[in-house]
Amino acid sequence: MPMRPGLKRSLATFACATALAFPAEAMTIYVSNEKGNSISVIDGDSLEVTDTVEVGNRPRGIALGKDHRFLYICASDDDHIQVMDTESLEVVGTLPSGPDPELLVISPDGKRLYVANEDDNLVTVIDLESGTKVAEIPVGVEPEGMGVSPDGKTIVNTSETTNMAHFIDADTFEITGNVLVDQRPRIAEFTADGAEVWVSAEIGGTVSVIDAESLEIKKKISFSVPGLQPEALQPVGVRILKDRSKAFVALGPANRVAVIDAQSYEVTDYVLVGQRVWQLELSPDETQLFSSNGVSNDITLIDVERERARKSIPVGSYPWGIAIKP
């Protein structure tokens, strides 16, 4: 018997919805739980927590090494970086850091780790092969965000109280330029071509788009959501698609992720997610975006193409950082 047209459409709709709800590629998602002192491990197919790993005190920034074997964790209240084996899910070591490491990035060649140490106004440089501290770079007051250029030649640190983005030569460890941005800068994110650095200012309520060569601010992006006071719009996490067609900005207590045309710098949409959205991470194929929602204790899966929240995944207490293993 031929299938009725209406049934065909219903089945097609169901299949499409199922494909959107569950990522097609195999991946593992790691979430640091700031108050839970743990890492939630999420299966990329089922989108369910499969393991919870106890780690140090107040884990915040996390990053995977180049080969994805190790997850590096800012154990902020323990004043060091923990190393978790992603196969055994055990903490296998620690790396030196200054007091209160908050965010970290790994050099494109996978050899160095750059850490913002909030309490001593330093960026710590760690050699991952030897596990030793090779440099401490004085920066502004309360360093927070860390970025590294795609070619590995430039490091960017943001200092919350000095309200600056510091550009640092990765060979000499000297500051080559300082860019004044709005109040309490949090994240520094390079575009894939290395031409721009986007810096979010949490209290200033803006994102500054900085030309990476001239160090001039090309554009300041601001936000407006009907029914919300301006002080609720607090930009934190930033992610930009490799082709620079779209950018996404977490807006803190506004409980929304802003969608931005990364060519015109115009805000095109706002996606409602969980409460107090902190950080963002893209899936390797850039079809999904995940947000960590600190107060609602979950992460939200966003469909990048359709710009819609698809699923909420409960994790631990006060989720903060996100890293994804292909």
TAHURA-V483718 format. One line per field, one symbol per residue. psi: psi as a letter, one per 20 degrees, with the letter a starting at -180 (. if undefined). burial: + if it has 16 or more other C-alpha atoms within 10 Angstrom, else -. Layout:
psi->???
burial->???
This chain:
psi->pqpqghhghghggggghghhhpphqprpppppogiilrpppppigilqphqpppaapmpepqqqrhjjhqpppongiikrpqoppigikqoirqqqqapmpgqqqpqhijhqpppoohijlqppppohgikqpiqpopbapmqfqpqpqhijhpqpqppghilqpppppigikqpiqppparpmpgqooqqhijhqpppqoghhkrppoppigikqohqpprqpppipqhiinnpeqpqpqhjkhqqpppkciikqppppoigijppirpppbapmpfrqpqqhjkhqppqpnghilrqpppoggilqphqpopbapmqfqpqpp.
burial->-------------------++++---++++++++++++++++++--+++--+--+++++++++++----+++++++-+++++++-+--+-+---+-++++++++++++-+-++++++++++++++++-----+--+--++++++++++++-+-+++++++-+++++++-+--+-+--+++++++++++++++-+-+++++++++++++++++--+-+--++++------+-++++++++++----+++++++++++++++++--+-+-++-++++++++++++---++++++++++++++++++--+++++++++++++++++++-
